[in-house]
Amino acid sequence: MLVSGSVHTLLARERQLLADLQAFVESQGAPEDVVAHARQALRALDETFLLVVVGEFNAGKSSFVNALLGAAVLPEGVTPTTDRIYVLVHGEKPGQMEPTADPFVSRLTHPLPSLEGVALVDTPGTNAIIRQHQTLTEGFLPRADLLLFLTSADRPFTESERQFLSLAARWGRQVIMVVNKADLLETPEQKAQVREFVETGARGVLGLTPPVLLVSARAEQRGGDVGFHALREVLRVRLSDTERTRLKLQSPLGTAAALLSGEETRAEAARRTLEGDLAVLRDLEAQQVTHREGMLGELDGQLNRVARLLSEFEVRADRFIDDRLRFSNLRGLLNSRELEDAFRREAVADLPEAIDRQFGTMIDRFVEANLHFWEDVQAFLIRRQPSAEVARTRFSYDRGALLEGIAGSAREHLETTTEQHLARELARDAEDAMKGVIGGLAGGVGLGAGVGALIGASALDFTGGILAGLTLGSLGLFVLPNKRIQAHRQLRARVADLREALERIVRREYEREQERADTRLRDAVSPYTRFTAQEQTRLQAARDRAAALRTELEALQNEVKALG
């Protein structure tokens, strides 16, 4: 491209802007195709001016190009004959095909003086059955400096053409609308109607009215067509040095605007994603507080049931003392072993089994509540799928890895937290404290693992201590009523100590397990919490940088538009 002194500064600024844009999208972890488009926009400044012909496969593109060039350069047919992109350039040897770095792009030379300084690009049809053909065309679109958008007079401006033109508008490409097969329109009224229909459709998509020319490739090849004469005049103006320079500078800026808009859209989607994630995390924290409060309330009820069991035992033990420590039971007082056996049957009764069942129920409820909480954590992960705008960005990959870490913690907790596991933990932590209260009985037995046996043994122990020595041979009869009063007093004190110790131990173990659960959640979530804080900072910096780039971009677009 010829660069005059008047545009040299603009060109230098544009190069810098496009280099800055490339660095920006790379730093934001944008999808690879976005980075590739940014690189290509910078390279486009040094490429030949690209006049790109696009349209549906049966709009007569190949015959149109041949008619425009006045030579049979491309094959023609009723099926999709163009399965690659042909870049036609002026050359001395006709029909010389040269490969390019892209296996789907071929460079074709032909003696075409009218194309000096310009490459005419023929693309596959946009509605071909072979999806790769449309992909090739859409992928090449951001490289175009000027589009010849071909439609057909027998079905002008179809829905698929409207969609493709929307893509051209997204990249900010200049468009000339060409209606081929105009010879099918028999009256001036029909031609005017088609022209108005295409103009209206294009204006609705592009927001402006592009030139619309009605041509007949067949008539041009058979001797001449007035529509082609008008088209060549439009191209002569558009491909003048001044206008070509303006378009050459304008096209990469259109690409830059599209890429910058895409990055702003992804950044906004990422911000919304983070806000949603943080809201759900706050909801989890609130659920955790509610869970803790609910469990505390339920724990009170469970401990009240334990206290009731001990109170019932106390009533039975009181009755036993009153019934047995009497003068009328002198024979029974002679045999301490028989007395203890009777105490086991009548006072202790099913206390050990009832305690075991109660603590088993407590453990079951505790485990169930914790598992439900971690299921809520997993539900959080299921709900927080990334939006389509950020699905292929580095943000999405980093976020996904961290969420998978939380999911892994949830899965591990759900797999390992069982009744037996929790019982073992509670037993291990509670055993020493329980031993200290009730005298080290039943070594190796802890809370949730035979606690009833421990309670039963302790009951026998301290009641046995109360009954010990109460044989007729070692007592004066006058002290027996005092001993009965003393036994009641000792019984109450020991049961009160046991009740207090059990509640203290259970509450301590509950708090320990809750703290372990809280720690597991904090450890699982904290990397993601740090990530959100870092991303919020990064996204704010990205917003500021994007705003600066857009300010420079708009200034350049206005100055380029004013050229000539």
C-alpha positions as CSV (number, residue, x, y, z in Angstrom):
1,M,0.0,0.0,0.0
2,L,1.3,3.4,-1.0
3,V,1.7,5.6,2.1
4,S,1.8,9.4,1.6
5,G,3.1,11.8,4.1
6,S,-0.5,12.8,5.1
7,V,-1.3,9.3,6.4
8,H,2.1,8.3,7.7
9,T,1.3,9.5,11.2
10,L,-2.2,7.8,11.1
11,L,-0.6,4.6,10.0
12,A,2.0,4.7,12.8
13,R,-0.7,5.3,15.4
14,E,-2.9,2.6,14.0
15,R,0.0,0.1,14.2
16,Q,0.6,1.0,17.8
17,L,-3.1,0.7,18.6
18,L,-3.4,-2.7,17.0
19,A,-0.3,-3.9,18.8
20,D,-1.7,-2.7,22.1
21,L,-5.0,-4.4,21.3
22,Q,-3.2,-7.7,20.6
23,A,-1.3,-7.5,23.9
24,F,-4.5,-6.6,25.7
25,V,-6.6,-9.6,24.4
26,E,-3.6,-11.9,25.1
27,S,-3.3,-10.6,28.7
28,Q,-7.1,-11.1,29.2
29,G,-6.9,-14.8,28.3
30,A,-9.2,-14.3,25.3
31,P,-10.0,-17.3,23.0
32,E,-7.3,-18.2,20.5
33,D,-9.4,-17.2,17.5
34,V,-9.7,-13.7,19.0
35,V,-6.0,-13.4,19.5
36,A,-5.5,-14.7,15.9
37,H,-7.8,-12.0,14.6
38,A,-5.9,-9.3,16.5
39,R,-2.6,-10.5,15.0
40,Q,-4.2,-10.6,11.5
41,A,-5.5,-7.1,11.9
42,L,-2.0,-5.8,12.5
43,R,-0.6,-7.8,9.5
44,A,-3.4,-6.6,7.3
45,L,-1.8,-3.1,7.2
46,D,1.0,-4.6,5.1
47,E,-1.2,-6.8,2.9
48,T,-2.5,-6.1,-0.6
49,F,-6.0,-4.5,-0.7
50,L,-8.5,-7.3,-0.5
51,L,-11.7,-6.9,-2.6
52,V,-13.7,-9.9,-1.4
53,V,-16.7,-11.4,-3.2
54,V,-19.2,-13.2,-0.9
55,G,-22.6,-14.7,-1.5
56,E,-24.6,-17.9,-1.5
57,F,-23.3,-20.7,-3.6
58,N,-25.9,-20.5,-6.3
59,A,-25.9,-16.7,-6.6
60,G,-23.5,-17.0,-9.6
61,K,-20.4,-15.8,-7.9
62,S,-17.9,-17.5,-10.2
63,S,-19.6,-16.4,-13.4
64,F,-19.9,-12.9,-11.9
65,V,-16.1,-12.8,-11.2
66,N,-15.4,-14.0,-14.7
67,A,-17.7,-11.4,-16.2
68,L,-16.1,-8.7,-14.0
69,L,-12.6,-9.6,-15.1
70,G,-13.6,-10.3,-18.7
71,A,-11.9,-13.7,-18.7
72,A,-12.8,-17.3,-17.8
73,V,-10.6,-17.4,-14.7
74,L,-12.7,-19.5,-12.4
75,P,-14.7,-22.7,-13.0
76,E,-18.5,-22.2,-13.3
77,G,-21.3,-24.7,-12.4
78,V,-24.6,-25.3,-10.8
79,T,-23.1,-27.1,-7.8
80,P,-20.7,-25.6,-5.2
81,T,-17.6,-25.5,-7.4
82,T,-15.5,-23.3,-5.1
83,D,-14.3,-25.4,-2.2
84,R,-11.5,-23.0,-1.3
85,I,-10.6,-19.4,-1.2
86,Y,-9.0,-18.0,-4.4
87,V,-7.0,-14.9,-4.2
88,L,-6.7,-13.4,-7.7
89,V,-3.8,-11.1,-8.4
90,H,-2.3,-9.5,-11.5
91,G,0.4,-11.6,-13.1
92,E,2.0,-12.3,-16.4
93,K,1.2,-16.0,-16.5
94,P,-2.5,-16.8,-16.7
95,G,-3.9,-19.5,-14.5
96,Q,-0.7,-19.9,-12.4
97,M,-1.7,-21.4,-9.0
98,E,0.5,-20.7,-6.0
99,P,0.0,-22.4,-2.6
100,T,-0.1,-20.3,0.6
101,A,0.5,-21.0,4.2
102,D,-3.2,-21.7,4.6
103,P,-4.1,-25.0,2.9
104,F,-7.6,-23.7,2.1
105,V,-6.3,-20.5,0.4
106,S,-4.8,-20.5,-3.1
107,R,-3.2,-17.6,-4.9
108,L,-4.1,-17.4,-8.6
109,T,-2.4,-15.1,-11.1
110,H,-3.8,-13.8,-14.3
111,P,-3.0,-10.9,-16.6
112,L,-5.5,-8.4,-15.1
113,P,-4.1,-4.8,-15.3
114,S,-7.3,-3.6,-13.7
115,L,-6.4,-5.5,-10.5
116,E,-3.0,-3.9,-10.0
117,G,-2.7,-3.1,-6.3
118,V,-5.8,-5.1,-5.5
119,A,-6.4,-8.8,-4.8
120,L,-9.9,-10.0,-5.8
121,V,-11.0,-12.8,-3.4
122,D,-13.5,-15.5,-4.4
123,T,-15.0,-17.3,-1.5
124,P,-17.1,-20.5,-1.1
125,G,-20.8,-20.1,-0.9
126,T,-22.2,-19.0,2.5
127,N,-25.1,-21.5,2.4
128,A,-23.3,-24.5,0.9
129,I,-24.2,-27.9,2.3
130,I,-20.6,-28.4,3.3
131,R,-20.3,-26.5,6.5
132,Q,-16.5,-26.1,6.0
133,H,-17.2,-23.9,3.0
134,Q,-19.1,-21.3,5.1
135,T,-16.6,-21.6,7.9
136,L,-13.8,-20.6,5.4
137,T,-15.7,-17.6,4.2
138,E,-16.6,-16.4,7.7
139,G,-13.0,-16.9,8.8
140,F,-11.7,-14.8,5.9
141,L,-14.3,-12.0,6.3
142,P,-12.3,-10.0,8.9
143,R,-9.4,-9.7,6.4
144,A,-11.6,-8.0,3.7
145,D,-11.1,-4.3,2.9
146,L,-14.2,-4.1,0.7
147,L,-17.0,-6.6,0.2
148,L,-18.9,-7.3,-2.9
149,F,-22.0,-8.9,-1.5
150,L,-23.7,-10.9,-4.2
151,T,-27.4,-11.9,-4.1
152,S,-29.6,-13.3,-6.8
153,A,-32.6,-11.5,-8.5
154,D,-34.7,-14.7,-8.3
155,R,-34.5,-14.8,-4.5
156,P,-33.0,-11.5,-3.3
157,F,-31.7,-11.1,0.3
158,T,-32.5,-14.4,1.9
159,E,-32.4,-15.0,5.7
160,S,-29.0,-16.7,5.4
161,E,-27.7,-13.7,3.5
162,R,-29.1,-11.4,6.2
163,Q,-27.3,-13.3,8.8
164,F,-24.0,-13.2,6.9
165,L,-24.4,-9.5,6.3
166,S,-24.9,-9.1,10.1
167,L,-21.5,-10.7,10.5
168,A,-20.0,-8.2,8.0
169,A,-21.6,-5.4,10.0
170,R,-20.1,-6.8,13.2
171,W,-16.6,-6.5,11.6
172,G,-17.4,-3.0,10.4
173,R,-16.8,-3.9,6.7
174,Q,-17.7,-1.6,3.8
175,V,-20.2,-3.3,1.5
176,I,-21.4,-2.9,-2.1
177,M,-24.6,-4.9,-2.8
178,V,-24.7,-6.6,-6.1
179,V,-27.9,-8.3,-7.4
180,N,-26.9,-10.8,-10.1
181,K,-29.2,-12.4,-12.7
182,A,-31.0,-9.1,-13.2
183,D,-31.9,-10.3,-16.7
184,L,-34.6,-12.4,-15.0
185,L,-36.5,-9.2,-14.1
186,E,-38.6,-8.3,-17.1
187,T,-39.9,-4.8,-16.3
188,P,-38.4,-1.7,-14.7
189,E,-41.0,-2.0,-12.0
190,Q,-39.7,-5.4,-11.0
191,K,-36.1,-4.1,-11.0
192,A,-37.2,-1.1,-8.8
193,Q,-39.0,-3.4,-6.4
194,V,-36.0,-5.7,-6.0
195,R,-33.6,-2.8,-5.6
196,E,-35.9,-1.3,-2.9
197,F,-36.2,-4.7,-1.1
198,V,-32.4,-5.2,-1.0
199,E,-31.8,-1.6,0.0
200,T,-34.3,-1.9,2.9
201,G,-32.9,-5.2,4.1
202,A,-29.3,-4.0,3.9
203,R,-30.2,-0.8,5.7
204,G,-31.9,-2.7,8.5
205,V,-28.7,-4.8,9.1
206,L,-26.0,-2.3,8.4
207,G,-27.7,0.8,9.7
208,L,-26.9,2.6,6.4
209,T,-27.8,2.3,2.8
210,P,-25.0,0.7,0.7
211,P,-24.8,1.0,-3.1
212,V,-27.1,-1.5,-4.8
213,L,-26.3,-2.5,-8.4
214,L,-28.3,-4.8,-10.6
215,V,-26.2,-6.8,-13.0
216,S,-26.4,-9.8,-15.3
217,A,-23.2,-11.8,-15.6
218,R,-24.7,-13.8,-18.5
219,A,-25.5,-10.6,-20.4
220,E,-22.1,-9.2,-19.7
221,Q,-20.4,-12.4,-21.1
222,R,-22.7,-12.2,-24.2
223,G,-21.8,-8.7,-25.2
224,G,-22.3,-6.2,-22.4
225,D,-24.4,-5.2,-19.5
226,V,-25.3,-1.7,-18.3
227,G,-25.2,-2.9,-14.7
228,F,-21.6,-4.0,-15.0
229,H,-20.7,-0.6,-16.5
230,A,-22.2,1.1,-13.4
231,L,-20.5,-1.4,-11.1
232,R,-17.1,-0.8,-12.7
233,E,-17.6,3.0,-12.2
234,V,-18.4,2.5,-8.5
235,L,-15.3,0.3,-8.1
236,R,-13.1,2.9,-10.0
237,V,-14.0,5.4,-7.3
238,R,-13.8,3.0,-4.4
239,L,-10.4,1.7,-5.6
240,S,-8.8,5.1,-6.2
241,D,-5.6,5.7,-4.3
242,T,-7.2,8.0,-1.7
243,E,-10.3,5.8,-1.1
244,R,-8.3,2.6,-1.1
245,T,-5.9,4.0,1.5
246,R,-8.9,5.1,3.6
247,L,-10.5,1.7,3.4
248,K,-7.2,-0.1,4.0
249,L,-6.8,1.9,7.2
250,Q,-10.4,1.6,8.1
251,S,-10.8,-2.2,7.9
252,P,-8.3,-3.2,10.7
253,L,-10.0,-0.5,12.8
254,G,-13.3,-2.3,12.2
255,T,-11.7,-5.5,13.3
256,A,-10.3,-3.8,16.4
257,A,-13.7,-2.4,17.3
258,A,-15.3,-5.8,17.0
259,L,-12.6,-7.5,19.1
260,L,-12.7,-4.8,21.7
261,S,-16.5,-5.1,21.9
262,G,-16.2,-8.8,22.3
263,E,-13.7,-8.4,25.1
264,E,-15.9,-5.9,26.8
265,T,-18.8,-8.3,26.5
266,R,-16.7,-11.2,28.0
267,A,-15.5,-9.0,30.8
268,E,-19.0,-7.9,31.6
269,A,-20.1,-11.6,31.5
270,A,-17.2,-12.5,33.8
271,R,-18.2,-9.7,36.2
272,R,-21.8,-11.0,36.3
273,T,-20.5,-14.5,36.8
274,L,-18.4,-13.4,39.7
275,E,-21.3,-11.5,41.3
276,G,-23.5,-14.6,41.0
277,D,-20.8,-16.8,42.4
278,L,-20.3,-14.5,45.4
279,A,-24.0,-14.3,46.0
280,V,-24.2,-18.1,46.1
281,L,-21.2,-18.3,48.4
282,R,-22.8,-15.8,50.7
283,D,-25.9,-17.9,50.6
284,L,-23.8,-21.0,51.5
285,E,-22.4,-19.1,54.5
286,A,-25.9,-18.1,55.6
287,Q,-27.0,-21.7,55.2
288,Q,-24.0,-22.7,57.3
289,V,-25.0,-20.3,60.1
290,T,-28.6,-21.6,59.9
291,H,-27.4,-25.2,59.9
292,R,-25.3,-24.5,63.0
293,E,-28.2,-22.8,64.8
294,G,-30.6,-25.5,63.8
295,M,-28.2,-28.2,65.0
296,L,-27.7,-26.4,68.3
297,G,-31.4,-26.3,68.8
298,E,-31.7,-30.0,68.0
299,L,-28.8,-30.8,70.2
300,D,-30.6,-29.2,73.1
301,G,-33.5,-31.5,72.5
302,Q,-31.3,-34.6,72.2
303,L,-29.5,-33.7,75.4
304,N,-32.8,-33.2,77.2
305,R,-33.6,-36.8,76.2
306,V,-30.4,-38.0,77.7
307,A,-31.1,-36.0,80.8
308,R,-34.5,-37.6,81.0
309,L,-33.0,-41.1,80.8
310,L,-30.6,-40.2,83.7
311,S,-33.5,-38.7,85.7
312,E,-35.5,-41.9,85.2
313,F,-32.5,-43.9,86.3
314,E,-32.2,-41.6,89.4
315,V,-35.9,-42.2,90.3
316,R,-35.4,-45.9,90.0
317,A,-32.2,-45.7,92.1
318,D,-33.9,-43.6,94.8
319,R,-36.7,-46.2,95.0
320,F,-34.1,-49.0,95.2
321,I,-32.3,-47.3,98.0
322,D,-35.5,-46.6,99.9
323,D,-36.7,-50.1,99.4
324,R,-33.5,-52.0,100.2
325,L,-31.7,-49.9,102.9
326,R,-34.2,-50.7,105.5
327,F,-34.2,-52.9,108.7
328,S,-36.8,-55.0,107.0
329,N,-34.2,-56.1,104.4
330,L,-31.6,-57.2,106.9
331,R,-31.2,-60.5,105.0
332,G,-30.5,-58.7,101.7
333,L,-28.0,-56.4,103.3
334,L,-25.9,-59.4,104.2
335,N,-25.0,-60.2,100.6
336,S,-23.4,-57.2,98.7
337,R,-23.1,-59.1,95.4
338,E,-26.8,-59.9,95.4
339,L,-27.5,-56.3,96.3
340,E,-25.5,-55.0,93.3
341,D,-27.2,-57.6,90.9
342,A,-30.6,-56.4,92.1
343,F,-29.5,-52.8,91.5
344,R,-28.4,-53.6,88.0
345,R,-31.8,-55.2,87.3
346,E,-34.1,-52.7,89.0
347,A,-32.3,-49.4,88.8
348,V,-29.9,-49.5,85.9
349,A,-32.3,-51.6,83.9
350,D,-32.0,-50.7,80.1
351,L,-30.1,-47.4,80.8
352,P,-27.0,-48.4,78.8
353,E,-29.0,-49.5,75.7
354,A,-31.2,-46.4,75.9
355,I,-28.1,-44.2,76.1
356,D,-26.5,-46.0,73.2
357,R,-29.7,-45.5,71.1
358,Q,-29.9,-41.9,72.0
359,F,-26.3,-41.2,71.1
360,G,-26.7,-43.2,67.9
361,T,-29.7,-41.0,67.0
362,M,-27.6,-37.9,67.7
363,I,-24.8,-39.1,65.5
364,D,-27.2,-40.0,62.7
365,R,-28.8,-36.6,62.7
366,F,-25.4,-34.9,62.9
367,V,-24.1,-36.8,59.9
368,E,-27.3,-36.3,57.9
369,A,-27.2,-32.6,58.5
370,N,-23.6,-32.3,57.5
371,L,-24.1,-34.4,54.3
372,H,-27.1,-32.2,53.3
373,F,-24.9,-29.1,53.7
374,W,-22.2,-30.5,51.4
375,E,-24.9,-31.6,48.9
376,D,-25.9,-27.9,48.9
377,V,-22.2,-27.1,48.1
378,Q,-22.4,-29.5,45.1
379,A,-25.7,-27.9,44.0
380,F,-23.9,-24.6,44.0
381,L,-21.4,-26.0,41.5
382,I,-24.1,-27.4,39.3
383,R,-25.9,-24.1,39.2
384,R,-22.8,-22.0,38.4
385,Q,-22.1,-23.1,34.9
386,P,-20.1,-20.5,32.9
387,S,-22.0,-18.3,30.4
388,A,-21.4,-18.7,26.7
389,E,-19.5,-15.4,26.5
390,V,-16.7,-16.7,28.8
391,A,-16.9,-20.4,28.0
392,R,-13.5,-20.5,26.2
393,T,-11.6,-17.9,28.0
394,R,-8.8,-18.3,30.5
395,F,-11.1,-16.9,33.1
396,S,-13.5,-19.8,32.5
397,Y,-10.7,-22.4,32.7
398,D,-9.2,-20.9,36.0
399,R,-12.6,-20.6,37.5
400,G,-13.6,-24.1,36.5
401,A,-10.4,-25.5,38.0
402,L,-11.1,-23.8,41.3
403,L,-14.7,-24.8,41.4
404,E,-13.7,-28.4,40.7
405,G,-11.5,-28.1,43.8
406,I,-14.5,-27.2,45.8
407,A,-16.4,-30.1,44.2
408,G,-13.6,-32.4,45.0
409,S,-13.8,-31.4,48.7
410,A,-17.5,-31.9,48.7
411,R,-17.2,-35.4,47.0
412,E,-14.5,-36.4,49.5
413,H,-16.5,-35.3,52.4
414,L,-19.6,-37.1,51.2
415,E,-17.6,-40.2,50.6
416,T,-15.8,-40.3,53.9
417,T,-18.2,-38.9,56.4
418,T,-20.2,-41.9,57.6
419,E,-21.8,-42.7,60.9
420,Q,-18.9,-45.0,61.7
421,H,-16.3,-42.4,60.7
422,L,-17.9,-39.7,62.8
423,A,-18.4,-42.1,65.7
424,R,-14.7,-42.9,65.7
425,E,-13.8,-39.3,65.7
426,L,-16.2,-38.4,68.5
427,A,-15.1,-41.4,70.5
428,R,-11.4,-40.6,70.2
429,D,-11.8,-37.0,71.2
430,A,-14.3,-37.8,74.1
431,E,-12.6,-40.8,75.7
432,D,-10.1,-38.9,77.8
433,A,-12.6,-36.4,79.1
434,M,-15.1,-39.1,79.9
435,K,-12.5,-41.1,81.8
436,G,-11.6,-38.1,83.9
437,V,-15.2,-37.7,85.0
438,I,-16.1,-41.3,85.8
439,G,-12.9,-42.7,86.9
440,G,-11.3,-44.3,83.8
441,L,-13.7,-47.2,83.5
442,A,-14.1,-49.2,80.3
443,G,-10.8,-48.2,78.8
444,G,-10.9,-47.7,75.0
445,V,-14.7,-47.1,75.0
446,G,-15.8,-43.6,73.9
447,L,-18.7,-41.5,72.9
448,G,-20.8,-43.1,70.2
449,A,-18.9,-46.4,70.5
450,G,-20.5,-48.3,73.4
451,V,-21.2,-45.2,75.5
452,G,-24.1,-47.0,77.1
453,A,-21.8,-49.7,78.5
454,L,-19.6,-46.9,79.9
455,I,-22.6,-45.2,81.5
456,G,-23.9,-48.5,82.9
457,A,-20.5,-49.3,84.3
458,S,-20.2,-45.9,85.9
459,A,-23.7,-46.2,87.4
460,L,-22.8,-49.5,89.0
461,D,-19.5,-48.2,90.2
462,F,-20.7,-45.2,92.1
463,T,-23.8,-47.0,93.3
464,G,-21.7,-49.9,94.3
465,G,-19.6,-47.4,96.2
466,I,-22.7,-46.1,98.0
467,L,-23.8,-49.6,98.8
468,A,-20.4,-50.9,99.8
469,G,-20.0,-51.8,103.5
470,L,-23.7,-51.7,104.1
471,T,-23.6,-55.2,105.5
472,L,-25.2,-56.0,108.8
473,G,-22.0,-57.1,110.3
474,S,-20.2,-53.8,109.9
475,L,-23.0,-51.4,110.8
476,G,-24.8,-50.4,113.9
477,L,-28.5,-50.5,113.2
478,F,-28.9,-46.9,114.4
479,V,-26.8,-45.6,111.5
480,L,-28.9,-47.2,108.7
481,P,-31.3,-44.3,108.2
482,N,-28.4,-41.9,108.0
483,K,-26.7,-44.1,105.5
484,R,-29.9,-44.1,103.4
485,I,-30.0,-40.3,103.4
486,Q,-26.3,-40.2,102.6
487,A,-26.8,-42.7,99.7
488,H,-29.6,-40.4,98.2
489,R,-27.3,-37.4,98.5
490,Q,-24.4,-39.2,96.9
491,L,-26.6,-40.5,94.1
492,R,-27.9,-37.1,93.2
493,A,-24.4,-35.6,93.3
494,R,-23.0,-38.3,91.1
495,V,-25.9,-38.3,88.6
496,A,-25.6,-34.5,88.4
497,D,-21.9,-34.7,87.7
498,L,-22.5,-37.3,85.1
499,R,-25.3,-35.3,83.4
500,E,-23.1,-32.2,83.4
501,A,-20.1,-34.1,82.1
502,L,-22.1,-35.7,79.3
503,E,-23.5,-32.4,78.2
504,R,-20.1,-30.7,78.3
505,I,-18.5,-33.5,76.3
506,V,-21.2,-33.7,73.7
507,R,-21.3,-29.9,73.2
508,R,-17.5,-29.8,73.0
509,E,-17.5,-32.6,70.4
510,Y,-20.3,-30.9,68.5
511,E,-18.4,-27.7,68.4
512,R,-15.2,-29.5,67.3
513,E,-17.0,-31.3,64.5
514,Q,-18.7,-28.1,63.4
515,E,-15.3,-26.3,63.4
516,R,-13.9,-29.1,61.3
517,A,-16.8,-28.8,58.8
518,D,-16.3,-25.0,58.8
519,T,-12.6,-25.4,58.2
520,R,-13.2,-27.8,55.4
521,L,-15.5,-25.4,53.7
522,R,-13.2,-22.4,54.2
523,D,-10.2,-24.4,52.9
524,A,-12.3,-25.5,49.9
525,V,-13.7,-22.1,49.1
526,S,-10.8,-19.8,50.0
527,P,-8.9,-20.3,46.8
528,Y,-12.0,-19.4,44.8
529,T,-12.6,-16.4,47.1
530,R,-9.1,-15.2,46.5
531,F,-9.7,-15.8,42.8
532,T,-12.8,-13.6,42.8
533,A,-11.0,-10.8,44.6
534,Q,-8.1,-11.0,42.1
535,E,-10.5,-11.2,39.1
536,Q,-12.5,-8.2,40.3
537,T,-9.3,-6.2,40.5
538,R,-8.2,-7.5,37.1
539,L,-11.5,-6.8,35.4
540,Q,-11.6,-3.3,36.7
541,A,-8.1,-2.7,35.3
542,A,-9.3,-4.3,32.1
543,R,-12.3,-2.0,31.9
544,D,-10.1,1.0,32.3
545,R,-7.6,-0.2,29.7
546,A,-10.5,-1.1,27.3
547,A,-11.9,2.4,27.7
548,A,-8.5,4.0,26.9
549,L,-8.2,1.7,23.8
550,R,-11.7,2.6,22.7
551,T,-11.0,6.3,23.0
552,E,-7.9,6.0,20.8
553,L,-9.8,3.7,18.4
554,E,-12.7,6.1,17.9
555,A,-10.3,9.0,17.4
556,L,-8.5,7.1,14.7
557,Q,-11.8,6.0,13.0
558,N,-12.9,9.6,12.8
559,E,-9.6,10.8,11.4
560,V,-9.5,7.9,8.8
561,K,-13.1,8.6,7.8
562,A,-12.2,12.2,7.1
563,L,-9.4,11.3,4.7
564,G,-10.0,12.6,1.2
